[in-house]
Amino acid sequence: MILTPGTATLAQLEQLWRTDAPARLDDAARPAIAASAKVVADAAAGSEAIYGVNTGFGKLASIKIAPEDTATLQRNLILSHCCGVGEPLPRATTRLMMALKLLSLGRGASGVQVQTVDLLEAMLEKGVTPVVPCQGSVGASGDLAPLAHMTAVLLGAGQAEFDGEVLHGAEALAKAGLEPVVLGPKEGLALINGTQFSTALALVGLFEGWRNAQTSIVTASLTTDAIMGSTAPTRAEIHTLRGHRGQIEVAAGIRELMDGSEIRESHREGDTRVQDPYCIRCQPQVAGAAIDLLRYAATTLEIEANAVTDNPLVLGPGQIVSGGNFHAEPVAFAADQIALALSEIGAIAQRRVALMVDPAMNHDLPPFLTPAPGLNSGYMIAEVTTAALMSENKHLANPCSTDSTPTSANQEDHVSMAAHGARRLGLMNRNLSVILGVEALCAAQGVDFRAPLKTSHRLARVVAKIREHVAPLENDRYLAPDLEKGAALVREGDLLAAAGLEEAL
């Protein structure tokens, strides 16, 4: 994949993350990279103190470093900042982070050597993936610890995964036929100052969250048919009068998916119910608002993916200027917005699961969707599991961006907390996929109980896809594998594909 700095798209980045594709910068970016490196080299040869080039870092910025010590300074910076803890970042996410760092360096404002960029590209191509612990960044001054673990491998230090093995960084490079680099002035700072760790995690949260949001349109449609809900609240005129794009799209999606359902047609006349509960009637308003929020976050993250976020920046000949682009507040806000959307999609989906198992509310379906209630408990505890996951996601949705603590002897006195704000999105999406998977299983069971009436052709394809993996629940059985299979159908996009619903962000 050829990445053009400043214009990389979310579609490119998602493809890179999902497919393990190698990536490199457009060759047109190299002259600007080389030019900025020359500016830094000229400054390092001079007598003026310039932060990150010939000084210490953070609170130690006032200490001047001798020219002969600049290489040691950069290496010491990287090794001392390798203070990450916790589980390693998933390989695909680490590779996305590396691609984001390439995009940032490729703008020609960071002062790195071309050979450093070449090595990052070669690591992506050869499959040398640094082992990057997930915890240790506060999202300013950049994602220092995790990016230091990435950079350590470029120096032949740290750890990396290669060909299925976790090796010392130098060994991994050697096995791939690569050689480490010696960092020049400012290069270490250019590599670890930046928001690429937080941004990669937020992008993954966005990609997974978008799939979950789109799948919720499918599961909501199937649930609506299972409980013999009305499609009147999805009429286009209602949603056009309000005007929100996401709401209009969700309503249209439900209408189209349910079109032609015999179940729906069977109760248009003579149904004594006046209105459905909000979890049915307000799905367009709730999921639509969440989709709009995801799109807003996507706009922020696409900009950030193409941004230069290290410090100081090379603005032109003789101009190396300290700023604060490393502060990940935009990413923290985006992560909080994604978290809110995920929580609400799960909250309303969980209420639909509760609706289907409740004999007082599910319009003549058997209690807990079992043909022999009493002897069997059916989906009773599956619903409880969704309630637990919904509640956990509500807790996780509390904002991270409003938290801050001073670090580095009060030099870095306001931080974004974008890193763990974005990292939690992985757990939230996993929780949400289970909620939606359980909803799909329950709705398929409910539709089966409506036989001989049939659901729509598109929803029948969804039920058929579910039945390829999970049999109808006739008698109680060990259900945990069924729940995991349902969640996998959501995560892998199988239900979306079966419904023929467009997924593109």
C-alpha positions in Angstrom: 0.0 0.0 0.0 1.4 3.4 -1.0 0.6 6.1 1.6 0.7 9.7 0.7 1.4 11.9 3.7 -1.4 14.3 4.4 -4.0 12.5 2.4 -4.3 8.9 3.7 -7.9 7.8 4.1 -9.7 5.8 6.7 -10.4 3.2 4.1 -6.7 2.7 3.5 -5.9 2.5 7.2 -8.7 0.0 7.8 -7.5 -2.2 5.0 -4.0 -2.0 6.3 -5.2 -3.0 9.8 -7.5 -5.8 8.7 -5.3 -7.4 6.0 -1.8 -7.2 7.3 -0.7 -5.4 4.1 2.8 -3.9 3.9 2.9 -0.1 3.5 5.4 2.5 2.4 5.4 6.2 1.7 5.0 7.7 -1.7 8.5 8.3 -3.1 7.4 12.0 -3.6 7.7 12.4 0.2 11.4 11.7 0.4 12.8 15.1 -0.7 11.0 16.9 2.1 12.2 14.3 4.6 15.8 14.7 3.5 15.5 18.5 3.5 14.2 18.6 7.1 17.0 16.2 8.2 19.5 18.7 6.7 18.0 21.6 8.7 18.5 19.5 11.9 22.0 18.5 11.0 23.0 22.1 10.4 21.5 23.1 13.7 23.3 20.3 15.5 26.6 21.6 14.1 25.9 25.1 15.4 26.3 26.6 18.9 22.7 27.6 19.6 20.8 25.4 22.0 17.8 23.8 20.3 15.4 21.6 22.2 15.7 18.0 21.2 18.6 18.5 19.0 21.4 19.4 21.4 19.7 19.6 24.8 18.2 17.3 27.4 14.5 16.6 27.4 11.4 17.7 29.4 12.5 19.2 32.6 16.1 18.7 31.6 15.8 20.9 28.5 18.1 23.6 29.8 21.1 21.2 29.8 23.3 21.6 26.7 24.6 18.4 25.1 28.1 18.3 23.4 28.0 17.5 19.7 30.0 14.3 20.2 27.3 13.0 22.6 24.2 13.6 20.4 24.0 9.9 19.2 24.3 8.7 22.8 21.6 11.3 23.8 19.1 9.9 21.3 19.8 6.2 22.3 19.5 7.0 26.0 16.2 8.8 25.3 14.7 5.7 23.7 16.0 3.2 26.2 15.1 5.3 29.3 11.6 5.8 27.9 10.9 2.1 27.4 8.8 2.0 30.6 5.6 0.4 29.2 3.8 -2.3 31.2 0.8 -4.6 30.6 -0.3 -6.8 27.8 1.3 -6.3 24.4 -0.6 -4.3 21.8 -2.2 -6.7 19.2 0.1 -7.1 16.2 -2.3 -5.6 13.7 -2.7 -2.5 15.8 1.1 -2.1 16.3 1.5 -2.3 12.5 -1.2 0.4 12.1 0.7 2.6 14.6 3.9 2.1 12.6 2.1 3.2 9.4 0.8 6.3 11.2 4.3 7.2 12.3 5.4 6.9 8.7 2.7 9.3 7.7 3.7 11.8 10.3 7.4 11.6 9.4 6.6 11.8 5.7 5.3 15.3 6.0 8.9 16.5 6.2 8.7 18.5 9.4 10.3 16.0 11.8 14.0 16.1 10.8 14.5 12.3 10.6 17.0 10.6 8.2 15.6 8.9 5.1 17.2 5.6 6.2 15.1 5.7 9.4 12.0 5.9 7.4 13.3 3.1 5.1 13.8 0.8 8.1 10.3 1.4 9.4 8.9 0.5 5.9 11.1 -2.5 5.7 9.9 -3.7 9.1 6.3 -3.5 7.9 7.2 -5.3 4.7 9.3 -8.1 6.3 6.9 -8.6 9.3 9.2 -7.4 12.1 6.6 -6.1 14.7 7.8 -4.5 17.9 6.4 -5.8 21.1 4.6 -2.7 22.6 3.1 -2.8 26.1 -0.4 -1.3 26.3 0.0 0.8 29.4 2.2 3.7 30.3 1.1 6.6 28.2 -0.9 9.7 29.5 -1.3 11.1 25.9 1.2 14.0 26.3 4.0 14.6 25.7 3.0 12.2 23.0 2.7 8.4 23.6 6.3 8.3 24.9 6.6 4.9 26.5 4.8 2.8 23.8 6.5 4.6 20.9 9.8 4.2 22.7 9.2 0.4 22.7 8.5 0.6 18.9 11.6 2.7 18.3 13.9 0.5 20.4 13.7 -2.2 17.8 15.0 0.2 15.1 18.1 0.5 17.3 18.4 -3.3 17.7 17.1 -3.2 21.2 13.7 -4.1 22.8 11.7 -7.1 21.6 9.9 -7.8 18.3 7.7 -10.6 16.9 9.0 -12.2 13.7 7.8 -15.3 12.0 5.7 -16.2 15.0 8.5 -15.8 17.6 9.2 -13.0 20.1 12.9 -12.2 19.8 15.4 -9.6 20.9 15.1 -6.6 18.6 18.6 -7.1 17.0 17.8 -10.8 16.4 14.5 -10.1 14.8 16.1 -7.5 12.5 18.9 -9.9 11.6 16.5 -12.7 10.7 14.6 -10.4 8.5 17.8 -9.3 6.8 17.7 -5.8 8.2 20.2 -3.7 10.1 19.5 -1.3 13.0 20.0 2.5 12.6 22.0 4.9 14.7 19.7 7.8 15.4 20.9 11.3 14.6 20.1 14.6 16.3 16.4 14.9 17.2 15.4 11.6 15.7 14.6 9.9 18.9 12.3 12.7 19.9 10.7 12.7 16.5 9.9 9.0 16.8 8.5 9.0 20.4 6.8 12.4 20.5 3.5 11.8 18.8 0.0 10.5 19.2 0.3 7.4 16.9 -0.3 4.8 19.7 -3.5 6.5 20.9 -4.6 7.2 17.4 -4.1 3.6 16.3 -6.1 2.3 19.2 -8.9 4.9 18.6 -9.0 4.0 14.9 -9.4 0.3 15.7 -12.1 1.3 18.1 -13.8 3.2 15.3 -13.5 0.5 12.8 -14.9 -2.2 15.1 -17.5 0.2 16.5 -18.7 1.1 13.0 -19.3 -2.6 12.2 -21.1 -3.0 15.4 -23.3 0.0 14.8 -24.2 -1.2 11.3 -24.9 -4.7 12.6 -27.3 -3.3 15.2 -29.5 -2.2 12.3 -29.7 -5.8 11.3 -30.3 -7.2 14.8 -32.9 -4.5 15.6 -34.8 -5.3 12.4 -34.8 -9.1 13.2 -36.0 -8.3 16.8 -38.8 -6.1 15.5 -40.1 -8.9 13.3 -39.7 -11.5 16.1 -41.9 -9.5 18.6 -44.2 -8.5 15.8 -43.3 -4.8 16.0 -44.5 -2.1 13.8 -42.6 -0.5 11.0 -44.7 2.7 11.1 -42.1 4.5 13.2 -39.6 4.0 10.5 -41.5 6.0 7.9 -39.2 8.3 6.0 -41.4 11.4 6.6 -40.9 11.2 10.4 -37.1 11.2 10.1 -36.9 13.8 7.3 -38.8 16.2 9.6 -36.0 15.9 12.2 -33.2 15.9 9.6 -30.4 13.9 11.3 -28.5 11.9 8.7 -27.8 8.8 10.9 -31.4 8.6 12.0 -32.7 8.8 8.5 -30.3 6.1 7.4 -31.1 3.7 10.2 -34.8 4.1 9.6 -34.3 3.4 5.9 -32.2 0.4 6.7 -34.9 -1.1 9.0 -37.6 -0.5 6.4 -35.6 -2.1 3.6 -34.6 -5.1 5.7 -38.1 -5.8 6.8 -39.7 -5.2 3.4 -41.7 -8.3 2.3 -42.0 -9.9 5.8 -45.1 -12.1 6.1 -44.8 -11.7 9.9 -45.0 -7.9 9.5 -48.0 -8.1 7.2 -49.9 -10.5 9.4 -50.6 -7.9 12.2 -51.1 -4.7 10.3 -54.8 -5.0 11.0 -56.4 -5.9 14.4 -53.2 -5.5 16.5 -54.4 -4.2 19.9 -51.0 -2.7 20.7 -50.9 1.0 20.1 -47.1 1.5 20.3 -44.0 -0.5 20.7 -41.5 0.1 23.5 -38.8 2.7 22.9 -36.1 0.0 22.2 -38.1 -0.9 19.1 -39.6 2.5 18.2 -36.6 4.7 18.8 -33.9 2.6 17.3 -33.4 5.1 14.5 -33.1 8.0 16.9 -30.6 6.2 19.2 -28.5 4.2 16.8 -28.7 7.1 14.3 -27.3 9.5 16.8 -24.5 7.1 17.7 -23.7 6.7 14.0 -23.5 10.5 13.6 -21.2 10.6 16.6 -18.9 7.9 15.1 -18.7 9.9 11.9 -17.7 13.0 13.8 -15.0 11.1 15.6 -13.9 9.6 12.3 -13.3 13.1 10.9 -11.1 13.9 13.8 -9.1 10.7 13.6 -8.6 11.0 9.8 -7.1 14.4 10.4 -4.9 13.1 13.2 -3.8 10.1 11.2 -2.2 12.5 8.7 -0.9 15.0 11.3 2.6 15.9 12.4 2.5 15.5 16.1 6.1 15.4 17.3 8.1 18.3 18.8 10.0 20.5 17.9 9.0 20.9 14.3 11.1 21.9 11.3 9.2 24.7 9.7 11.9 25.7 7.2 15.6 26.5 6.9 16.9 27.6 10.3 13.5 27.2 11.8 13.1 24.5 14.4 10.3 25.5 16.7 8.8 24.0 19.9 5.1 23.6 20.0 2.5 21.2 21.5 1.1 19.0 18.7 2.0 16.0 20.8 -0.9 16.7 23.1 -3.6 14.1 22.2 -6.7 16.0 23.3 -8.4 15.6 19.9 -7.9 11.9 20.1 -9.1 11.8 23.7 -12.3 13.6 22.7 -12.8 11.3 19.8 -12.3 8.2 22.0 -14.8 9.5 24.5 -17.3 10.1 21.7 -16.8 6.6 20.3 -17.3 5.2 23.9 -20.6 7.1 24.3 -21.8 5.7 21.0 -20.9 2.1 21.8 -22.5 2.3 25.2 -25.8 3.6 23.9 -26.0 1.1 21.0 -25.5 -1.7 23.6 -27.9 -0.2 26.0 -30.8 -0.1 23.6 -29.9 -3.5 22.1 -29.9 -5.1 25.6 -33.4 -3.8 26.2 -34.5 -5.6 23.0 -33.0 -8.8 24.3 -34.9 -8.3 27.6 -38.1 -7.6 25.6 -37.8 -10.8 23.7 -37.4 -13.1 26.7 -40.2 -11.4 28.7 -43.6 -13.2 28.1 -45.4 -10.1 29.3 -43.9 -8.0 26.5 -42.9 -10.3 23.6 -46.3 -10.7 22.0 -47.0 -14.4 22.6 -43.5 -15.8 22.3 -42.8 -18.4 25.0 -41.0 -17.3 28.2 -37.2 -17.0 27.6 -37.7 -18.3 24.1 -37.8 -21.9 25.1 -40.5 -24.3 23.8 -40.7 -26.0 27.2 -40.4 -23.3 29.9 -40.0 -24.5 33.5 -38.1 -27.6 32.6 -35.9 -25.4 30.4 -34.5 -21.9 31.2 -33.8 -21.0 27.5 -32.1 -17.7 27.0 -32.8 -16.5 30.6 -29.2 -16.1 31.7 -27.9 -15.1 28.2 -30.1 -12.0 28.8 -28.4 -11.5 32.2 -25.0 -11.7 30.6 -26.0 -8.9 28.2 -27.2 -6.8 31.1 -23.8 -7.3 32.8 -21.9 -6.3 29.6 -24.2 -3.3 29.1 -23.6 -2.1 32.6 -19.8 -2.6 32.2 -19.8 -0.5 29.0 -21.8 2.2 30.7 -19.0 2.4 33.3 -16.3 2.4 30.7 -18.1 5.2 28.8 -17.3 7.7 31.5 -15.0 10.3 30.0 -11.2 9.9 30.1 -10.4 13.3 28.6 -11.6 15.2 31.6 -8.9 13.6 33.8 -5.5 15.0 33.9 -2.5 14.8 36.2 0.9 16.7 36.1 3.9 14.7 35.1 7.6 15.2 34.5 8.2 17.5 37.5 5.2 19.6 36.5 6.8 20.5 33.1 4.0 18.4 31.5 1.2 19.7 33.7 -1.9 18.9 31.6 -2.3 15.6 29.8 -5.0 14.1 27.6 -5.3 10.5 28.9 -6.0 9.6 25.2 -4.1 6.3 25.4 -6.3 4.4 27.9 -9.3 6.4 26.6 -8.7 4.7 23.3 -7.6 1.4 24.7 -10.9 0.7 26.5 -12.7 0.8 23.2 -11.4 -2.7 22.4 -13.1 -4.1 25.5 -16.3 -2.1 24.8 -16.5 -3.4 21.3 -16.0 -6.9 22.4 -18.8 -6.5 25.0 -21.1 -4.9 22.4 -20.5 -7.7 19.9 -21.7 -10.2 22.5 -24.8 -8.1 23.2 -25.6 -7.9 19.5 -24.8 -11.6 19.0 -27.2 -12.6 21.8 -29.8 -10.4 20.3 -29.3 -12.1 16.9 -29.7 -15.5 18.5 -32.8 -14.5 20.4 -34.4 -12.8 17.4 -33.7 -15.8 15.2 -35.3 -18.1 17.8 -38.3 -15.7 18.0 -38.7 -15.6 14.2 -38.6 -19.4 14.1 -41.5 -19.5 16.6 -43.6 -17.4 14.1 -43.6 -20.2 11.5 -45.4 -20.8 9.2 -45.2 -17.0 8.8 -41.9 -16.0 7.2 -39.7 -13.0 7.8 -38.4 -10.9 4.8 -36.0 -12.4 2.3 -33.0 -10.4 3.5 -33.7 -11.2 7.2 -34.2 -14.9 6.3 -30.6 -14.9 4.9 -29.5 -13.5 8.3 -31.3 -16.3 10.1 -29.8 -18.9 7.7 -26.3 -17.5 8.4 -27.0 -17.8 12.2 -28.2 -21.4 11.7 -25.0 -22.4 10.0 -23.3 -21.9 13.3 -25.9 -22.1 16.0 -28.9 -24.6 16.1 -32.3 -23.6 17.4 -32.5 -23.9 21.2 -35.0 -26.7 21.7 -33.7 -28.0 25.0 -31.2 -26.4 27.4 -27.6 -27.0 26.5 -24.2 -25.6 27.3 -24.7 -22.1 25.9 -21.3 -20.3 26.2 -20.1 -21.5 22.8 -23.3 -20.4 21.2 -22.8 -16.9 22.6 -19.3 -16.7 21.3 -20.4 -17.9 17.9 -23.1 -15.2 17.8 -20.5 -12.5 18.8 -18.1 -13.8 16.1 -20.8 -13.5 13.5 -21.1 -9.8 14.5 -17.3 -9.1 14.7 -16.5 -10.8 11.4 -19.2 -8.9 9.5 -21.1 -12.1 8.6 -24.5 -10.8 9.6 -24.0 -7.6 7.7 -23.0 -9.5 4.6 -25.9 -11.9 4.9 -28.3 -8.9 5.1 -26.6 -7.1 2.2 -26.2 -4.0 4.2 -23.5 -1.5 3.2 -20.7 -1.2 5.7 -18.4 1.5 4.4 -17.7 4.3 6.9 
